[in-house]
Amino acid sequence: MTTETSDHVTKVQIAAQYGVTLRTVERWTADERWPAGRRRGRGRGVGRTMEYPAVRVEAAVREIAAREAEPADNAEDYLTRQEIAERYGRSLRTVDDWCRAADWPAGRRRGRVMEYPATPVEEIARRRGAVQA
């Protein structure tokens, strides 16, 4: 028994299609207005993937995009992890820990590098004592 999956997409496919991080897709799918998905795979746990209806995902992404502010395209408004570490005198490991925090802003991918908006990053760095007031 095989089922068609072309009309369904996974979280990884959604991230690639819309140019966002997997973390952003996780945030989107946690929204109560996100369309219900189905589990694919065998057995329990391992190898099970959620798939979402492609047409309804597209509509949900449009709705989310309308709610969320469009990020500025200015490169100077965004910082890479390396730039954050250099600016605030922290190690890359510390910056990685910051990036995994729940209050960290959603970033955007530029090639293989993630960039984060400079203003929210500065506020978080100030709260964590990396910036002197």
KAGIWO-V309416 format. One record per run of one state. SS is the DSSP state (hx for helix, st for strand, lp for the rest). FROM is the first residue (numbers start at 0). TO is the last residue. If there is no record, write none. Layout:
ss=(SS	SS)
from=(FROM	FROM)
to=(TO	TO)
This chain:
ss=(lp	st	hx	lp	hx	lp	st	lp	st	hx	lp	hx	st	hx	lp	hx	lp	st	lp	st	hx	lp)
from=(0	7	10	18	21	30	36	40	48	53	67	74	77	80	88	91	99	107	110	112	117	127)
to=(6	9	17	20	29	35	39	47	52	66	73	76	79	87	90	98	106	109	111	116	126	132)
